[in-house]
C-alpha cells in the first residue's frame, strides 16, 4: 500500500509569518493537531503542532525551574524555551526542516520514519510540493476500513485446520511439531505444548488470523525445556 492511498490530501497550511493565535484558531476550526508551514511560494519550511503550544505564557504553563535547575539547563536552553513560550510568530515555534515522505513510498517507510523520529505525522511530498499529511490517525482509519471490508470466507473445518497448520509452519517462532490442531464448526482448539513464554499466545493469534476461524481455544501446556516437566497446564 502506498502513502498516497492513506494520506489526508492537503487542505490547510499556514504561513511562517502568521501569528500563533492564527495557527491555534485554524487548528481548532478544522479539528486538526498539526499544520504544515509554508513560505510565500507555498514551499514547505516547517511544521507546527499542538505540542508546540504546551508551554505558553498565555496559559501560565511556561517551564519554571529553581535557580539550580536554571543553572543545569544553561542560558541557551532557557532562551529557546522563552522564545517557545512567548514567541508571537509561527516561525519562532515551528520545527524547521521537517522529515517528509514521498507520496509514492510504501506505507511501511512512513511508519518507520514516524517510529524512528517519534513523530505523529509526516508531510507528504510530490514533485517538490506538499500534497498531503499522513498521521497515526490515518493508519488507524485505514486499518478499520480494511477490517470492515474483509470478505467473509466459507471454509470447511478441514480447510481451516490445514491453513492453521500451514501458518504455524511458516513462522520462525513456531513450534508446530509440538502442536495439534482440531476444528469443529469453525472453532479451533490448540493442543500440545510450548517451551517459550508467549509462544502459546502467538499461536492463538496466528490461528485467529486464518479466514473462517470463529474462535480459538488454547489448551497448550508450558513445558520446561530443561527438565521436560509441565510447568503450566490450562484447564481442559
Helices and strands as residue ranges (DSSP letters): G 3-5, E 8-9, E 13-15, H 20-30, E 34-38, E 44-49, G 50-53, G 57-59, H 67-86, H 90-93, E 95-96, E 100-102, H 107-117, E 121-126, E 129-135, H 136-149, H 157-170, G 176-178, E 179-184, E 187-194, H 199-208, E 215-218, E 221-223, E 230-232
